[in-house]
Every structure is written in C-alpha cells, then in structure tokens.
C-alpha cells in the first residue's frame, strides 16, 4: 500500500507540473501576441452630433477679414476639413464639423485661429494654432496691472511697451518666441504657456515703470538659461 501511495503521489505531482508548464506557455503566448485596437473614428466619438462654434468679429476687423477671407477659408476647409462661413449680419464666423472632419479638435482649433485673427494677429502667426497643440492666447488689460494709470501716464506706459519704432515690442517677441498685439489698453500674447509667462512678466515690468534697457537685459538672461536647458 505504501508503494502504491508513493506511485500515485508521483503521478499527481507530474500532472500538476505538466498543467503548470502548459499554463505558463499559454501566458507567454498571450504576452508575446500584441493586442491591436482599431482606430476610433471621429464620427463615433461625436456620436452623430455636429460640433459648432461661432466666433464674433469686432466691427473694425470685418473689412480686413473680407479682404483676406480666401486665406482664412482655405486652410480651414482643405486642411482642417470643417465647414465655415462668414455671417455678415451677425458679424461672426460660423464653423461646424462634417463627415470629412478627421481631427476631433478641428473645430476648436479653427475657432482659435479665427479668434486670433480677430484680435489682430497676422494670418501667418495665427495659422500656427492649426498646426501645433501647445499654443495659447493670453489677454489682459494694462489697468489690470496698474488701475490708476490714466491720461499721459497710460500713454507713457504704452510707449514703454512698444518702444521707438516698435523696437522694444519686437525684442520681447524674439526673446520669448511669442507674438504680441497691443490694441488700445488690451494686450494679447500668442505662444506656449512658458513663453507667454516670460513675455507677460516683461510687459508687466514695463507697465510698472521699469526701463526698457533693464527689461531687455533680463530677457537676455532668461534666453541664455533656456538655451542652456535645451
């Protein structure tokens, strides 16, 4: 009886070892075989809904918009593959998705592109919003920095920002890799989040009364640190 028990025990151990080896082989096959998922179409994400945006255009930008409408219309229709029209009565640009729209964020990118032009940015600069995902527009007013600025003091602050023949503004743009639009008391900055912060700090310093030479020197130091980092 003892010998039979030993033989049965050995058979049970062999079966258990064989089962463990088979299960390990199956697990290895599952690991080695990559799982592929088909790409999700835009239509399935939208669940049949048409996404729409309506971008208001300031009255003083309607005439320039009409002159360059083809330059704005073409990249939206051919590259972003959205439907777009200019509504003259409501002074706005209407954008919506369609069956040919491939990018989920195409409508929002197109709206940001049109909004950038409406704020005063050149088409060549605004079109970067269609090509890159990490670009933003930040806007603020000069009186948000110093509420008491009025009259000649406000004019001098704007003069410090722009500089002679726009030199100070161009220096900030080139050093921070941004684009800046100054429209009366409003300032709009186009760029990445980090670059917008650099440009905004420089503009705030100028509004508070810092000299353009000091701000330019600080920008050179920041630019040197960025080049060392990358």
QUILINWO-V609996 format. One record per pair of residues at least 6 apart in sequence whose ideal C-beta (glycine too) atoms are under 6 Angstrom apart, sorted by the first residue. I is the first residue (numbers start at 1). GAP is how many residues later the second one is. D is the distance in whole Angstrom. If there is no record, write none. Layout:
# QUILINWO-V609996
i=I gap=GAP d=D
i=I gap=GAP d=D
This chain:
# QUILINWO-V609996
i=42 gap=59 d=6
i=42 gap=60 d=6
i=42 gap=62 d=6
i=45 gap=59 d=6
i=50 gap=46 d=5
i=50 gap=47 d=6
i=51 gap=46 d=5
i=51 gap=56 d=5
i=52 gap=44 d=4
i=53 gap=42 d=5
i=53 gap=54 d=5
i=53 gap=58 d=4
i=54 gap=38 d=5
i=54 gap=40 d=5
i=55 gap=38 d=5
i=55 gap=56 d=5
i=55 gap=59 d=5
i=55 gap=60 d=5
i=56 gap=36 d=5
i=57 gap=8 d=6
i=57 gap=34 d=5
i=57 gap=35 d=6
i=57 gap=61 d=5
i=61 gap=57 d=5
i=62 gap=29 d=6
i=71 gap=52 d=5
i=76 gap=6 d=6
i=76 gap=8 d=5
i=76 gap=34 d=5
i=80 gap=26 d=4
i=80 gap=30 d=5
i=81 gap=19 d=5
i=81 gap=20 d=5
i=82 gap=13 d=6
i=82 gap=15 d=6
i=82 gap=19 d=6
i=82 gap=24 d=5
i=82 gap=25 d=6
i=82 gap=28 d=5
i=83 gap=13 d=5
i=83 gap=15 d=5
i=84 gap=11 d=5
i=85 gap=9 d=5
i=86 gap=7 d=6
i=87 gap=7 d=6
i=93 gap=21 d=5
i=95 gap=12 d=6
i=95 gap=15 d=5
i=95 gap=16 d=6
i=97 gap=10 d=5
i=109 gap=21 d=5
i=112 gap=17 d=5
i=113 gap=13 d=5
i=113 gap=16 d=5
i=113 gap=17 d=5
i=116 gap=10 d=4
i=116 gap=13 d=6
i=117 gap=9 d=5
i=119 gap=62 d=6
i=119 gap=69 d=5
i=120 gap=61 d=4
i=120 gap=63 d=6
i=121 gap=60 d=6
i=121 gap=69 d=6
i=125 gap=54 d=5
i=128 gap=7 d=6
i=129 gap=6 d=5
i=134 gap=58 d=5
i=137 gap=53 d=5
i=138 gap=51 d=5
i=138 gap=58 d=5
i=139 gap=49 d=5
i=140 gap=47 d=6
i=141 gap=44 d=5
i=141 gap=45 d=5
i=142 gap=43 d=5
i=142 gap=65 d=6
i=145 gap=59 d=5
i=145 gap=62 d=5
i=146 gap=61 d=6
i=149 gap=8 d=6
i=157 gap=50 d=5
i=160 gap=46 d=5
i=161 gap=42 d=6
i=161 gap=45 d=5
i=162 gap=7 d=5
i=163 gap=49 d=6
i=168 gap=44 d=5
i=169 gap=11 d=6
i=171 gap=45 d=6
i=172 gap=27 d=6
i=172 gap=30 d=5
i=173 gap=6 d=6
i=173 gap=7 d=6
i=175 gap=44 d=4
i=175 gap=48 d=5
i=176 gap=19 d=5
i=176 gap=22 d=4
i=176 gap=23 d=4
i=177 gap=18 d=5
i=178 gap=11 d=5
i=178 gap=13 d=3
i=178 gap=17 d=5
i=178 gap=21 d=5
i=179 gap=11 d=4
i=180 gap=9 d=6
i=181 gap=7 d=4
i=189 gap=7 d=5
i=189 gap=10 d=5
i=198 gap=24 d=6
i=202 gap=13 d=5
i=202 gap=17 d=6
i=205 gap=10 d=5
i=206 gap=9 d=6
